[in-house]
Amino acid sequence: MDGGLQSVPTLRWMGYPTPMKEPPTDPIHSDAFLTKLMRDQLKLSITCALCFAVALIALPLLNYWQPELMARRIGGFTLTWLILGVLFFPFVWVISYVFIRRSIALEKAEAEAAKDGSRS
């Protein structure tokens, strides 16, 4: 032994990849790009969730404050059951469709901005 020190096994020897020596130069894989994209998608998610929550909370409130309106019959259903049983599921599909379309658009816009180097 030289001076009482033993050789320490490297991570590569133990089967782990060694860390990269240089950060990637690709702007799409940078932390700033991913952070901005995740922040924008979080805003979109919160907006869609609030839209859903408003619809979910509005139905009982309308039943409480406007019972005559909600008891009206439309197509054989009371307005309450028409909204809850027939229209609510398509409304959720519309929210999902909007979320997916806008999320894809955000990703494309961020990727283009990162490629052009014009990110803010």
C-alpha positions in Angstrom: 0.0 0.0 0.0 1.1 3.5 -0.8 0.7 5.7 2.3 -2.2 3.6 3.7 -4.6 4.6 0.9 -6.5 1.9 -1.0 -7.7 2.4 -4.5 -11.4 3.3 -4.7 -13.4 1.5 -7.4 -14.9 3.8 -10.0 -18.5 3.9 -10.9 -17.8 2.5 -14.3 -16.2 -0.6 -12.7 -19.3 -1.1 -10.6 -21.5 -1.1 -13.7 -22.8 2.5 -13.5 -22.2 4.9 -16.3 -19.8 7.6 -15.7 -21.2 11.2 -15.6 -20.9 13.3 -18.7 -18.0 15.6 -18.8 -19.7 18.4 -20.7 -23.4 19.4 -20.6 -25.3 18.8 -23.8 -25.3 21.6 -26.2 -28.8 20.7 -27.5 -31.1 23.5 -26.2 -34.2 21.2 -26.3 -32.7 19.0 -23.6 -31.6 21.9 -21.4 -33.0 22.5 -17.9 -34.3 25.9 -18.9 -36.3 24.5 -21.8 -37.9 21.8 -19.7 -38.6 24.1 -16.8 -40.4 26.6 -19.0 -42.3 23.9 -20.8 -43.4 22.3 -17.5 -44.5 25.7 -16.1 -46.6 26.4 -19.2 -48.2 23.0 -19.1 -48.9 23.5 -15.4 -50.8 26.7 -16.2 -52.7 24.8 -18.9 -53.5 22.0 -16.5 -54.7 24.4 -13.8 -56.9 26.2 -16.3 -58.5 23.0 -17.4 -59.0 21.7 -13.9 -60.7 25.0 -12.9 -63.0 24.8 -15.9 -64.0 21.3 -14.7 -64.4 22.4 -11.1 -66.6 25.3 -12.1 -68.9 23.0 -14.0 -68.9 20.5 -11.2 -69.7 23.0 -8.5 -72.2 25.0 -10.7 -74.7 22.2 -11.1 -75.6 21.9 -7.3 -75.5 25.6 -6.9 -77.9 26.1 -9.8 -80.2 23.5 -8.4 -80.2 25.3 -5.0 -80.6 28.9 -6.3 -82.6 28.3 -9.5 -84.8 25.2 -8.8 -87.5 26.3 -11.2 -85.0 26.6 -14.1 -83.3 23.3 -13.3 -86.7 21.5 -13.1 -87.7 22.5 -16.7 -88.1 19.5 -19.0 -86.0 19.4 -22.2 -86.2 16.3 -24.4 -87.8 14.3 -21.7 -85.2 15.1 -19.0 -85.2 17.8 -16.4 -82.4 20.3 -17.1 -80.4 19.0 -14.1 -80.4 15.4 -15.5 -79.8 16.6 -19.1 -76.7 18.4 -17.9 -75.5 15.7 -15.5 -76.5 12.6 -17.5 -76.1 13.7 -21.1 -74.0 16.8 -21.4 -71.4 16.4 -18.7 -69.4 13.6 -20.3 -69.1 15.4 -23.6 -68.0 18.5 -21.7 -65.2 16.5 -20.1 -64.2 15.2 -23.5 -64.1 18.8 -24.8 -61.8 19.9 -21.9 -59.5 16.9 -22.6 -59.4 17.7 -26.4 -58.5 21.4 -25.7 -55.9 20.3 -23.1 -54.2 17.9 -25.5 -54.3 20.3 -28.5 -52.8 23.2 -26.5 -50.2 21.0 -24.8 -49.0 19.8 -28.2 -48.9 23.3 -29.4 -46.9 24.5 -26.4 -44.4 21.7 -27.0 -44.0 22.6 -30.7 -43.7 26.3 -30.0 -41.1 25.7 -27.3 -39.1 23.3 -29.5 -39.1 25.8 -32.4 -38.1 28.6 -30.1 -35.3 26.5 -28.6 -34.0 25.5 -32.1 -34.1 29.1 -33.3 -32.4 30.4 -30.1 -35.1 33.0 -29.6 -36.4 31.7 -26.3 -37.4 34.4 -23.8 
